[in-house]
């Protein structure tokens, strides 16, 4: 026998062109059976499972080989001619060959094929009408990656965020999604929820579908449902059918579901039991997600919820937390209004109804985490010495990183940077402690500036980019235009050095008049001063400086003073540990102008 499509041409059916299949490719041996078995009086199709579409097919017969009959010459009877014609071929010829006798119609029980079935994350999935031949309500459908084979969990199902890599956080739907029963979690194959006794948890359909991925029986023929929300990983899967009468044990295992009849497309964001995608928006800036992994269709909307999905959006979030409809299902935008919501982490929730979603209660599918980034605490007042890089620390916040920057401005977001004030520009030189410590450039003037912050997620190049203030930094040290007086042939002491942020242990170095302290050559000092011009460590809160009991022997005239702070700075060795704190020693560094000392004639 050969099975052919049901066609008016019957056993004379031929393919329309050479690019078309020569027969029914879903049947074993392209529809040609084995030879007739007289013992069982049956035709067999090689014992292979039949996965063709349900429906009616034509059967055509090729007769058994037999001897030919000839008429005996001169006689009225016939006799075998002794010639045995060839047996029926195992393959049907293009011109139908020997399969020319109609032998009836084959009714094949099963589904006849299906357009894509669209289901959505977080809600019940159903196929409203499976079309086919001889279907029953007790038939079952499994969602599988490959019909006949047990599903395997997707990457990260058990391993969580660490298995997925950057952009994922440990906040899956088990902890951040809706509250679900332990039995439903176990039927999903969720980590930490063991299957009931006697159930092989790995012999199942796609993870995240209820009932181990196998539909429940229905009283409505052709209606398929899994009777529970779906929390599988978004993507495309096969719908595989098992007839109620196809097995002796029932449709219980993926190996029973051999017939593919359609594709199931699970729309939604990519989210796992233990992990979800995390995105970040910066407070006081517009909010946008550029690449949301998943299968959300165009016009989808997502929402920031103040609590669980379905609750109101947080105050200060544009559009009450609801994004504009996405053009492609990957890119989401909250318009031109800036975010003023409190820094923190919020649930992202997807609405399955596209543009029709207007109420928070419609956003029920947990999708991921949105982190609103911004500093939440700063000491507000910092102090740095002059002419040396300085660390400011103690900054805390949500989402801060070592790629954030600060800039020293007269007014954050609108002020200017007086480049001449700083040795290496007004930008921070490095960031440490996950955004909690900044290395500021050295200042050559005793001034006060605002410390203005910019998040790494945006361009940080110009003053308008640095709109958030962390407080003020005061650069302290001696005033550079004060004249002090000592006398030749007497001990020298400055009783009250003018300046700010002075401290005990600071030192002064006397150098020739006109010397630029910023470019002080090593070993330079003014001859004729005690201790080679180097003062003893300052006392009285950094205001009193003495050169000991030695007498000044320098000529009458004016000499420059260079100052060294003992309040600490950053090591000048450019080592990897850039937060090493140093103090003023006999070697300096003496890089801050501290005024002038005039040596007068002896009293």
NORJOSUL-V379624 format. One record per run of one state. SS is the DSSP state (A for helix, B for strand, O for the rest). FROM is the first residue (numbers start at 1). LEN is the number of residues. Records with the same first field share a line. If there is no record, write none. Layout:
SS: FROM-LEN + FROM-LEN
This chain:
O: 1-1 + 6-4 + 13-15 + 33-4 + 38-4 + 43-12 + 62-5 + 72-6 + 85-16 + 109-1 + 112-5 + 121-3 + 128-4 + 134-6 + 145-16 + 165-3 + 170-3 + 177-5 + 189-22 + 215-9 + 230-5 + 243-11 + 257-2 + 268-1 + 270-1 + 272-4 + 283-5 + 290-4 + 295-6 + 306-12 + 323-9 + 334-10 + 352-2 + 357-3 + 363-2 + 378-2 + 386-4 + 393-3 + 399-6 + 410-9 + 423-4 + 428-2 + 436-1 + 441-2 + 444-4 + 455-8 + 466-2 + 479-4 + 488-5 + 495-4 + 501-6 + 513-4 + 520-10 + 535-4 + 540-4 + 547-10 + 565-4 + 571-10 + 583-2 + 586-2 + 589-3 + 601-3
B: 2-4 + 32-1 + 37-1 + 42-1 + 55-7 + 67-5 + 78-7 + 101-8 + 110-2 + 117-4 + 124-4 + 132-2 + 140-5 + 168-2 + 214-1 + 224-6 + 235-8 + 259-9 + 269-1 + 271-1 + 276-7 + 288-2 + 294-1 + 301-5 + 322-1 + 332-2 + 344-8 + 365-13 + 380-6 + 390-3 + 396-3 + 405-5 + 422-1 + 427-1 + 430-3 + 437-4 + 443-1 + 448-7 + 468-11 + 483-5 + 493-2 + 499-2 + 507-6 + 534-1 + 539-1 + 544-3 + 557-8 + 569-2 + 581-2 + 585-1 + 588-1 + 592-9
A: 10-3 + 28-4 + 161-4 + 173-4 + 182-7 + 211-3 + 254-3 + 318-4 + 354-3 + 360-3 + 419-3 + 433-3 + 463-3 + 517-3 + 530-4
